[in-house]
Amino acid sequence: MELLEKDFNENLTVEGAIQLGLKTLHAGTDGKLNAEALEIAVVTTDEAFRLLTADEVRSHVKAEKKE
């Protein structure tokens, strides 16, 4: 939770918000982030609820594990 409080800001992009969420989950799972067990959805003022595909989730998780 500290990561969210520390790194969140009103100007985060959707990509930045996804990465921040994954960074927080990664820390909370002691680095055992499993893309197959995650679902990520995006809701913005420009688009309604959209569930990311499994490939998109894997891509985001892979990027987070590199950081």
ABEGO torsion letter per residue (X at the ends): XAAAAAABBAABBAAAAAAAAAAAAAAAAGGBBBAAABBBBBBBAABBBBBBBAAAAAAAAAAAAAX
